[in-house]
Amino acid sequence: KQEVTQIPAALSVPEGENLVLNCSFTDSAIYNLQWFRQDPGKGLTSLLLIQSSQREQTSGRLNASLDKSSGRSTLYIAASQPGDSATYLCAADIGDYKLSFGAGTTVTVRA
Amino acid sequence: DADVTQTPRNRITKTGKRIMLECSQTKGHDRMYWYRQDPGLGLRLIYYSFDVKDINKGEISDGYSVSRQAQAKFSLSLESAIPNQTALYFCATSDRRQAGANVLTFGAGSRLTVL
């Protein structure tokens, strides 16, 4: 069974600092790795998707890397802003249209 | 209006009551899902449906049932609610025509409390 872990569970940084969020998974046989953002009272919003054949994916200040062999993905957020405060979840696509989710890292960016 | 709408957004009920959570979507997607989120745990899949006539159990389907009334509507029922079903429930959709990845669109969630 695929296990997805996100450490730390919570993170607080001052505005302007770069954020590094970690995601690890136990089974490297994934189709892709997805990162989501969750805001209170709202659903999850897809941020980035990295296909299993890719090493990284970028969107604006966000960059996600994938190392299947070590079972790790990292989400980098450059020059953090208070609006980046949210919970970030990663999910491994294990096939058959199923995603295995981590518990998330709750980020607070202090102004 | 939201692409994926869940009702109710919040519900408090008592043990033993029957509860239905409803989900409707305007995305035109064929696939619909129900997930449950508990503090400290990732989202877990309860049921999923690839079309109106196709319903599949997820990893935690016990105590739940679903109905796909139309392509755009997917309801989750708790026949006899119990306190450990207190959680945040999400409906999601995806499109089989999207090649290469299963990208989900989520509703805003339904918070259920069972006393």
Interface residues (C-beta under 8 A of the other chain):
Chain A: V4 A9 Y31 N32 Q34 G41 K42 G43 L44 T45 S46 L49 Q51 L89 A91 D93 Y97 K98 L99 S100 F101 G102 A103 G104
Chain B: V4 R31 G40 L41 G42 L43 R44 L45 Y48 F50 G58 F90 A92 S94 G100 A101 N102 V103 L104 T105 F106 G107 A108 G109
